[in-house]
């Protein structure tokens, strides 16, 4: 049984990001194995990755794999899979400080783009009836990690960082993933 955690269970931003990323790896492995529920091996993946990240023996992967997926999926909405009226979206909205660089840009339909507006991606996901594709969550977490690393926030207490003006909401990081049967790796 998966233990549910909240941001309050962690002291530093690093711990929170690493736990979210490790949960993502657990979900990713379960989806790739066509699991209905998480099993012991999936939990072991999460624990091993989290402990390795905390010890510095493992690292959050680069955007390289994400860029390959982005190129392969081509002209479809990264959020819903639509082929209609595509545009470009900033995962971290420009209005919140998101940059105009490849890591922060994805193809989306105008409907999703209009619905998301200037919201934090996780805040917007909370308003939807389904969890976003894991590829998008992975990209988002990498952006959060890189931002926090670049701005010396990783070892700050979450209580301090949560009130800061950031291009994301630190307490909205996904810590609890739905059952694997309800998840998608990406939109294709």
FIKOLZA-1660 file (N, C-alpha, C; in steps of 0.1 Angstrom, whole numbers, plus 5000, padded with zeros to 4 digits):
% residues 188
   i   px   py   pz ch aa at
   1 5008 4988 5000  A  X  N
   1 5000 5000 5000  A  X CA
   1 5009 5012 5000  A  X  C
   2 5006 5022 4992  A  X  N
   2 5014 5034 4990  A  X CA
   2 5010 5044 5002  A  X  C
   3 5020 5049 5008  A  X  N
   3 5019 5058 5019  A  X CA
   3 5017 5072 5012  A  X  C
   4 5006 5079 5016  A  X  N
   4 5004 5092 5011  A  X CA
   4 5012 5103 5018  A  X  C
   5 5019 5111 5011  A  X  N
   5 5027 5121 5017  A  X CA
   5 5022 5135 5012  A  X  C
   6 5025 5145 5020  A  X  N
   6 5022 5159 5016  A  X CA
   6 5035 5166 5017  A  X  C
   7 5035 5178 5012  A  X  N
   7 5047 5187 5012  A  X CA
   7 5052 5189 5026  A  X  C
   8 5043 5188 5036  A  X  N
   8 5046 5190 5050  A  X CA
   8 5055 5179 5056  A  X  C
   9 5055 5168 5049  A  X  N
   9 5064 5157 5053  A  X CA
   9 5078 5158 5050  A  X  C
  10 5082 5169 5043  A  X  N
  10 5095 5172 5039  A  X CA
  10 5100 5185 5045  A  X  C
  11 5113 5186 5047  A  X  N
  11 5118 5199 5053  A  X CA
  11 5124 5208 5041  A  X  C
  12 5132 5202 5032  A  X  N
  12 5138 5210 5022  A  X CA
  12 5132 5208 5008  A  X  C
  13 5134 5218 5000  A  X  N
  13 5129 5217 4986  A  X CA
  13 5135 5205 4979  A  X  C
  14 5148 5203 4982  A  X  N
  14 5155 5191 4975  A  X CA
  14 5147 5178 4979  A  X  C
  15 5144 5176 4991  A  X  N
  15 5137 5164 4996  A  X CA
  15 5124 5162 4988  A  X  C
  16 5117 5173 4987  A  X  N
  16 5104 5173 4981  A  X CA
  16 5105 5170 4966  A  X  C
  17 5114 5177 4959  A  X  N
  17 5115 5174 4945  A  X CA
  17 5120 5160 4942  A  X  C
  18 5129 5155 4950  A  X  N
  18 5134 5142 4948  A  X CA
  18 5123 5131 4951  A  X  C
  19 5115 5133 4961  A  X  N
  19 5104 5124 4964  A  X CA
  19 5094 5124 4952  A  X  C
  20 5091 5136 4947  A  X  N
  20 5082 5136 4936  A  X CA
  20 5088 5129 4924  A  X  C
  21 5100 5132 4921  A  X  N
  21 5107 5125 4909  A  X CA
  21 5108 5110 4911  A  X  C
  22 5111 5106 4923  A  X  N
  22 5111 5091 4926  A  X CA
  22 5097 5085 4924  A  X  C
  23 5087 5092 4928  A  X  N
  23 5073 5087 4926  A  X CA
  23 5070 5086 4912  A  X  C
  24 5075 5096 4904  A  X  N
  24 5073 5096 4890  A  X CA
  24 5080 5084 4883  A  X  C
  25 5092 5080 4888  A  X  N
  25 5099 5068 4883  A  X CA
  25 5091 5056 4886  A  X  C
  26 5085 5055 4898  A  X  N
  26 5077 5044 4902  A  X CA
  26 5065 5042 4893  A  X  C
  27 5058 5054 4890  A  X  N
  27 5047 5053 4882  A  X CA
  27 5051 5050 4867  A  X  C
  28 5062 5055 4863  A  X  N
  28 5066 5052 4849  A  X CA
  28 5069 5037 4847  A  X  C
  29 5076 5032 4857  A  X  N
  29 5079 5017 4856  A  X CA
  29 5067 5009 4856  A  X  C
  30 5057 5012 4864  A  X  N
  30 5044 5005 4865  A  X CA
  30 5036 5006 4852  A  X  C
  31 5036 5018 4846  A  X  N
  31 5029 5019 4834  A  X CA
  31 5035 5011 4823  A  X  C
  32 5049 5012 4822  A  X  N
  32 5056 5005 4812  A  X CA
  32 5054 4990 4813  A  X  C
  33 5051 4985 4825  A  X  N
  33 5049 4971 4828  A  X CA
  33 5034 4967 4827  A  X  C
  34 5026 4977 4823  A  X  N
  34 5011 4975 4822  A  X CA
  34 5005 4970 4835  A  X  C
  35 5010 4975 4846  A  X  N
  35 5004 4972 4859  A  X CA
  35 4991 4979 4861  A  X  C
  36 4982 4972 4869  A  X  N
  36 4970 4978 4873  A  X CA
  36 4972 4986 4886  A  X  C
  37 4980 4980 4895  A  X  N
  37 4984 4985 4908  A  X CA
  37 4999 4985 4909  A  X  C
  38 5004 4993 4918  A  X  N
  38 5019 4993 4921  A  X CA
  38 5022 4980 4928  A  X  C
  39 5034 4975 4925  A  X  N
  39 5038 4963 4933  A  X CA
  39 5051 4966 4940  A  X  C
  40 5056 4955 4946  A  X  N
  40 5069 4957 4954  A  X CA
  40 5080 4962 4946  A  X  C
  41 5082 4957 4934  A  X  N
  41 5093 4962 4925  A  X CA
  41 5092 4977 4922  A  X  C
  42 5080 4982 4920  A  X  N
  42 5078 4996 4917  A  X CA
  42 5081 5005 4930  A  X  C
  43 5078 5000 4941  A  X  N
  43 5081 5007 4954  A  X CA
  43 5096 5007 4956  A  X  C
  44 5103 4996 4952  A  X  N
  44 5117 4994 4954  A  X CA
  44 5124 5004 4944  A  X  C
  45 5119 5006 4932  A  X  N
  45 5124 5016 4923  A  X CA
  45 5123 5030 4929  A  X  C
  46 5112 5033 4935  A  X  N
  46 5110 5046 4941  A  X CA
  46 5120 5048 4953  A  X  C
  47 5121 5039 4961  A  X  N
  47 5130 5040 4973  A  X CA
  47 5144 5041 4969  A  X  C
  48 5148 5032 4959  A  X  N
  48 5162 5032 4955  A  X CA
  48 5166 5046 4948  A  X  C
  49 5157 5051 4940  A  X  N
  49 5160 5064 4933  A  X CA
  49 5160 5075 4943  A  X  C
  50 5150 5076 4952  A  X  N
  50 5150 5086 4962  A  X CA
  50 5163 5086 4971  A  X  C
  51 5166 5074 4976  A  X  N
  51 5178 5073 4984  A  X CA
  51 5191 5077 4976  A  X  C
  52 5192 5072 4964  A  X  N
  52 5203 5076 4955  A  X CA
  52 5204 5091 4952  A  X  C
  53 5193 5097 4950  A  X  N
  53 5193 5111 4947  A  X CA
  53 5197 5119 4960  A  X  C
  54 5192 5115 4971  A  X  N
  54 5196 5121 4984  A  X CA
  54 5211 5119 4987  A  X  C
  55 5216 5108 4984  A  X  N
  55 5231 5105 4987  A  X CA
  55 5240 5111 4976  A  X  C
  56 5234 5115 4965  A  X  N
  56 5242 5120 4954  A  X CA
  56 5248 5109 4945  A  X  C
  57 5243 5097 4946  A  X  N
  57 5248 5086 4938  A  X CA
  57 5240 5085 4925  A  X  C
  58 5228 5091 4925  A  X  N
  58 5219 5091 4913  A  X CA
  58 5216 5105 4910  A  X  C
  59 5211 5108 4898  A  X  N
  59 5209 5122 4894  A  X CA
  59 5196 5123 4886  A  X  C
  60 5189 5134 4886  A  X  N
  60 5178 5137 4877  A  X CA
  60 5184 5137 4863  A  X  C
  61 5177 5130 4854  A  X  N
  61 5182 5129 4840  A  X CA
  61 5180 5142 4833  A  X  C
  62 5188 5144 4822  A  X  N
  62 5188 5156 4814  A  X CA
  62 5175 5156 4806  A  X  C
  63 5173 5167 4798  A  X  N
  63 5161 5168 4790  A  X CA
  63 5163 5161 4776  A  X  C
  64 5174 5154 4774  A  X  N
  64 5177 5147 4762  A  X CA
  64 5165 5138 4758  A  X  C
  65 5162 5128 4767  A  X  N
  65 5151 5119 4763  A  X CA
  65 5138 5126 4761  A  X  C
  66 5135 5136 4769  A  X  N
  66 5123 5144 4767  A  X CA
  66 5122 5150 4753  A  X  C
  67 5134 5156 4749  A  X  N
  67 5134 5162 4735  A  X CA
  67 5132 5152 4724  A  X  C
  68 5137 5140 4726  A  X  N
  68 5134 5129 4716  A  X CA
  68 5120 5126 4715  A  X  C
  69 5113 5125 4727  A  X  N
  69 5099 5122 4727  A  X CA
  69 5091 5133 4721  A  X  C
  70 5095 5146 4724  A  X  N
  70 5089 5157 4718  A  X CA
  70 5090 5157 4703  A  X  C
  71 5101 5154 4698  A  X  N
  71 5103 5153 4683  A  X CA
  71 5095 5142 4677  A  X  C
  72 5094 5130 4684  A  X  N
  72 5087 5119 4678  A  X CA
  72 5072 5121 4678  A  X  C
  73 5067 5128 4689  A  X  N
  73 5052 5130 4689  A  X CA
  73 5048 5140 4679  A  X  C
  74 5057 5149 4676  A  X  N
  74 5054 5159 4665  A  X CA
  74 5042 5168 4668  A  X  C
  75 5034 5169 4658  A  X  N
  75 5023 5179 4658  A  X CA
  75 5010 5174 4665  A  X  C
  76 5011 5171 4678  A  X  N
  76 4999 5168 4686  A  X CA
  76 5000 5176 4699  A  X  C
  77 4989 5178 4706  A  X  N
  77 4989 5184 4719  A  X CA
  77 4995 5175 4729  A  X  C
  78 5005 5181 4736  A  X  N
  78 5012 5173 4746  A  X CA
  78 5004 5170 4758  A  X  C
  79 4993 5177 4760  A  X  N
  79 4984 5176 4771  A  X CA
  79 4973 5166 4768  A  X  C
  80 4966 5167 4757  A  X  N
  80 4954 5159 4754  A  X CA
  80 4955 5151 4742  A  X  C
  81 4965 5153 4733  A  X  N
  81 4967 5145 4721  A  X CA
  81 4959 5150 4709  A  X  C
  82 4953 5161 4710  A  X  N
  82 4945 5167 4699  A  X CA
  82 4955 5171 4687  A  X  C
  83 4949 5170 4675  A  X  N
  83 4957 5174 4663  A  X CA
  83 4953 5187 4658  A  X  C
  84 4943 5193 4664  A  X  N
  84 4936 5205 4659  A  X CA
  84 4942 5218 4666  A  X  C
  85 4943 5228 4658  A  X  N
  85 4947 5242 4662  A  X CA
  85 4959 5242 4672  A  X  C
  86 4970 5237 4668  A  X  N
  86 4981 5236 4677  A  X CA
  86 4989 5250 4678  A  X  C
  87 4994 5252 4690  A  X  N
  87 5002 5263 4693  A  X CA
  87 5014 5259 4702  A  X  C
  88 5021 5268 4707  A  X  N
  88 5032 5265 4716  A  X CA
  88 5028 5270 4730  A  X  C
  89 5031 5263 4740  A  X  N
  89 5028 5267 4754  A  X CA
  89 5041 5267 4762  A  X  C
  90 5042 5276 4772  A  X  N
  90 5053 5276 4781  A  X CA
  90 5048 5268 4793  A  X  C
  91 5056 5257 4797  A  X  N
  91 5052 5250 4808  A  X CA
  91 5052 5259 4821  A  X  C
  92 5063 5266 4823  A  X  N
  92 5063 5277 4832  A  X CA
  92 5058 5289 4825  A  X  C
  93 5047 5295 4828  A  X  N
  93 5042 5306 4820  A  X CA
  93 5052 5318 4821  A  X  C
  94 5053 5325 4810  A  X  N
  94 5061 5337 4809  A  X CA
  94 5058 5347 4820  A  X  C
  95 5045 5348 4822  A  X  N
  95 5040 5358 4832  A  X CA
  95 5045 5355 4846  A  X  C
  96 5048 5342 4848  A  X  N
  96 5053 5338 4861  A  X CA
  96 5069 5337 4861  A  X  C
  97 5075 5341 4850  A  X  N
  97 5090 5340 4849  A  X CA
  97 5095 5329 4841  A  X  C
  98 5086 5322 4834  A  X  N
  98 5091 5311 4825  A  X CA
  98 5099 5316 4813  A  X  C
  99 5109 5309 4809  A  X  N
  99 5118 5313 4798  A  X CA
  99 5113 5308 4785  A  X  C
 100 5118 5315 4775  A  X  N
 100 5115 5311 4761  A  X CA
 100 5126 5302 4756  A  X  C
 101 5128 5290 4762  A  X  N
 101 5138 5281 4758  A  X CA
 101 5131 5267 4755  A  X  C
 102 5139 5259 4748  A  X  N
 102 5133 5246 4743  A  X CA
 102 5128 5237 4755  A  X  C
 103 5134 5237 4766  A  X  N
 103 5130 5229 4777  A  X CA
 103 5116 5233 4782  A  X  C
 104 5113 5246 4781  A  X  N
 104 5101 5251 4787  A  X CA
 104 5089 5252 4776  A  X  C
 105 5092 5248 4764  A  X  N
 105 5082 5250 4753  A  X CA
 105 5077 5236 4749  A  X  C
 106 5064 5235 4747  A  X  N
 106 5058 5222 4741  A  X CA
 106 5046 5226 4732  A  X  C
 107 5043 5217 4723  A  X  N
 107 5031 5218 4714  A  X CA
 107 5019 5215 4722  A  X  C
 108 5009 5223 4721  A  X  N
 108 4996 5221 4727  A  X CA
 108 4985 5227 4718  A  X  C
 109 4973 5222 4720  A  X  N
 109 4961 5227 4712  A  X CA
 109 4957 5240 4719  A  X  C
 110 4950 5248 4711  A  X  N
 110 4946 5261 4716  A  X CA
 110 4936 5259 4728  A  X  C
 111 4928 5249 4727  A  X  N
 111 4919 5246 4738  A  X CA
 111 4926 5244 4751  A  X  C
 112 4936 5236 4752  A  X  N
 112 4944 5234 4764  A  X CA
 112 4951 5246 4768  A  X  C
 113 4957 5253 4758  A  X  N
 113 4965 5265 4761  A  X CA
 113 4955 5276 4767  A  X  C
 114 4943 5277 4761  A  X  N
 114 4934 5287 4767  A  X CA
 114 4929 5283 4780  A  X  C
 115 4927 5270 4783  A  X  N
 115 4923 5266 4796  A  X CA
 115 4934 5268 4806  A  X  C
 116 4946 5265 4803  A  X  N
 116 4957 5266 4812  A  X CA
 116 4960 5281 4816  A  X  C
 117 4959 5289 4805  A  X  N
 117 4963 5303 4807  A  X CA
 117 4976 5305 4813  A  X  C
 118 4977 5313 4824  A  X  N
 118 4989 5316 4831  A  X CA
 118 4990 5308 4844  A  X  C
 119 4983 5297 4845  A  X  N
 119 4983 5289 4857  A  X CA
 119 4996 5280 4858  A  X  C
 120 5000 5277 4870  A  X  N
 120 5010 5267 4872  A  X CA
 120 5005 5254 4866  A  X  C
 121 5014 5246 4860  A  X  N
 121 5009 5234 4854  A  X CA
 121 5002 5225 4863  A  X  C
 122 5007 5223 4875  A  X  N
 122 5001 5214 4885  A  X CA
 122 4988 5220 4890  A  X  C
 123 4987 5233 4892  A  X  N
 123 4974 5239 4895  A  X CA
 123 4964 5236 4885  A  X  C
 124 4968 5238 4872  A  X  N
 124 4959 5235 4861  A  X CA
 124 4955 5220 4860  A  X  C
 125 4965 5211 4863  A  X  N
 125 4962 5197 4863  A  X CA
 125 4951 5194 4873  A  X  C
 126 4951 5201 4885  A  X  N
 126 4941 5198 4895  A  X CA
 126 4927 5201 4891  A  X  C
 127 4926 5210 4881  A  X  N
 127 4913 5214 4876  A  X CA
 127 4907 5204 4865  A  X  C
 128 4916 5195 4861  A  X  N
 128 4912 5186 4850  A  X CA
 128 4907 5173 4856  A  X  C
 129 4901 5165 4849  A  X  N
 129 4896 5152 4853  A  X CA
 129 4906 5141 4852  A  X  C
 130 4917 5144 4847  A  X  N
 130 4927 5133 4845  A  X CA
 130 4941 5139 4847  A  X  C
 131 4950 5129 4851  A  X  N
 131 4964 5133 4854  A  X CA
 131 4971 5135 4841  A  X  C
 132 4979 5145 4840  A  X  N
 132 4987 5148 4828  A  X CA
 132 4996 5136 4824  A  X  C
 133 5000 5135 4812  A  X  N
 133 5009 5124 4808  A  X CA
 133 5022 5125 4816  A  X  C
 134 5028 5114 4819  A  X  N
 134 5040 5114 4828  A  X CA
 134 5052 5121 4821  A  X  C
 135 5053 5121 4808  A  X  N
 135 5063 5128 4801  A  X CA
 135 5063 5143 4805  A  X  C
 136 5051 5149 4806  A  X  N
 136 5049 5163 4809  A  X CA
 136 5053 5165 4824  A  X  C
 137 5049 5156 4833  A  X  N
 137 5052 5158 4847  A  X CA
 137 5067 5157 4848  A  X  C
 138 5074 5148 4841  A  X  N
 138 5088 5146 4842  A  X CA
 138 5095 5159 4838  A  X  C
 139 5091 5165 4827  A  X  N
 139 5096 5177 4821  A  X CA
 139 5095 5188 4832  A  X  C
 140 5083 5189 4837  A  X  N
 140 5080 5199 4847  A  X CA
 140 5089 5198 4859  A  X  C
 141 5091 5186 4865  A  X  N
 141 5099 5184 4876  A  X CA
 141 5114 5187 4873  A  X  C
 142 5118 5185 4861  A  X  N
 142 5132 5188 4857  A  X CA
 142 5133 5204 4857  A  X  C
 143 5123 5210 4852  A  X  N
 143 5123 5225 4852  A  X CA
 143 5124 5230 4866  A  X  C
 144 5116 5225 4875  A  X  N
 144 5115 5229 4889  A  X CA
 144 5129 5227 4895  A  X  C
 145 5135 5215 4893  A  X  N
 145 5148 5212 4899  A  X CA
 145 5158 5222 4894  A  X  C
 146 5159 5224 4880  A  X  N
 146 5169 5233 4875  A  X CA
 146 5167 5247 4880  A  X  C
 147 5155 5252 4881  A  X  N
 147 5152 5265 4886  A  X CA
 147 5157 5266 4900  A  X  C
 148 5154 5257 4908  A  X  N
 148 5158 5257 4922  A  X CA
 148 5173 5256 4924  A  X  C
 149 5179 5248 4916  A  X  N
 149 5194 5247 4916  A  X CA
 149 5200 5260 4912  A  X  C
 150 5196 5266 4901  A  X  N
 150 5201 5278 4896  A  X CA
 150 5199 5290 4906  A  X  C
 151 5189 5289 4914  A  X  N
 151 5186 5300 4923  A  X CA
 151 5189 5297 4938  A  X  C
 152 5197 5286 4940  A  X  N
 152 5201 5282 4953  A  X CA
 152 5190 5280 4963  A  X  C
 153 5179 5273 4958  A  X  N
 153 5167 5270 4966  A  X CA
 153 5166 5256 4971  A  X  C
 154 5175 5247 4966  A  X  N
 154 5173 5233 4969  A  X CA
 154 5174 5230 4983  A  X  C
 155 5183 5236 4991  A  X  N
 155 5185 5233 5005  A  X CA
 155 5177 5243 5014  A  X  C
 156 5169 5251 5008  A  X  N
 156 5160 5260 5016  A  X CA
 156 5148 5252 5022  A  X  C
 157 5143 5256 5033  A  X  N
 157 5131 5250 5039  A  X CA
 157 5119 5254 5030  A  X  C
 158 5111 5244 5028  A  X  N
 158 5099 5246 5020  A  X CA
 158 5090 5257 5026  A  X  C
 159 5090 5258 5039  A  X  N
 159 5082 5269 5045  A  X CA
 159 5086 5283 5041  A  X  C
 160 5099 5284 5038  A  X  N
 160 5105 5297 5033  A  X CA
 160 5101 5299 5019  A  X  C
 161 5103 5289 5011  A  X  N
 161 5102 5290 4996  A  X CA
 161 5088 5291 4992  A  X  C
 162 5078 5285 4999  A  X  N
 162 5065 5284 4994  A  X CA
 162 5058 5298 4992  A  X  C
 163 5063 5308 4999  A  X  N
 163 5057 5321 4998  A  X CA
 163 5065 5330 4988  A  X  C
 164 5075 5325 4982  A  X  N
 164 5083 5332 4972  A  X CA
 164 5075 5333 4959  A  X  C
 165 5078 5343 4951  A  X  N
 165 5073 5344 4938  A  X CA
 165 5081 5336 4928  A  X  C
 166 5076 5325 4924  A  X  N
 166 5083 5315 4915  A  X CA
 166 5075 5312 4903  A  X  C
 167 5081 5307 4892  A  X  N
 167 5073 5303 4881  A  X CA
 167 5065 5290 4883  A  X  C
 168 5065 5285 4895  A  X  N
 168 5058 5272 4898  A  X CA
 168 5054 5274 4913  A  X  C
 169 5045 5265 4917  A  X  N
 169 5040 5265 4931  A  X CA
 169 5046 5252 4937  A  X  C
 170 5056 5254 4946  A  X  N
 170 5064 5244 4952  A  X CA
 170 5056 5233 4959  A  X  C
 171 5045 5238 4965  A  X  N
 171 5037 5228 4973  A  X CA
 171 5027 5221 4964  A  X  C
 172 5027 5223 4952  A  X  N
 172 5018 5216 4942  A  X CA
 172 5025 5205 4935  A  X  C
 173 5038 5203 4938  A  X  N
 173 5045 5191 4931  A  X CA
 173 5037 5179 4934  A  X  C
 174 5036 5170 4923  A  X  N
 174 5028 5158 4925  A  X CA
 174 5035 5148 4934  A  X  C
 175 5030 5144 4945  A  X  N
 175 5036 5135 4954  A  X CA
 175 5028 5122 4955  A  X  C
 176 5016 5122 4950  A  X  N
 176 5007 5110 4950  A  X CA
 176 5002 5108 4936  A  X  C
 177 5006 5097 4930  A  X  N
 177 5002 5094 4916  A  X CA
 177 4991 5084 4916  A  X  C
 178 4982 5085 4906  A  X  N
 178 4971 5076 4905  A  X CA
 178 4976 5062 4902  A  X  C
 179 4967 5052 4903  A  X  N
 179 4971 5038 4899  A  X CA
 179 4976 5038 4885  A  X  C
 180 4986 5030 4882  A  X  N
 180 4992 5029 4869  A  X CA
 180 4982 5028 4857  A  X  C
 181 4971 5021 4860  A  X  N
 181 4961 5019 4849  A  X CA
 181 4954 5032 4845  A  X  C
 182 4955 5042 4853  A  X  N
 182 4949 5055 4851  A  X CA
 182 4959 5065 4845  A  X  C
 183 4971 5061 4842  A  X  N
 183 4982 5070 4838  A  X CA
 183 4986 5067 4823  A  X  C
 184 4991 5077 4817  A  X  N
 184 4997 5076 4804  A  X CA
 184 5012 5081 4804  A  X  C
 185 5021 5074 4797  A  X  N
 185 5034 5079 4796  A  X CA
 185 5035 5092 4789  A  X  C
 186 5029 5092 4777  A  X  N
 186 5028 5104 4769  A  X CA
 186 5015 5103 4761  A  X  C
 187 5012 5113 4753  A  X  N
 187 4999 5114 4747  A  X CA
 187 4997 5105 4735  A  X  C
 188 5008 5098 4730  A  X  N
 188 5007 5089 4719  A  X CA
 188 5007 5075 4723  A  X  C
% end
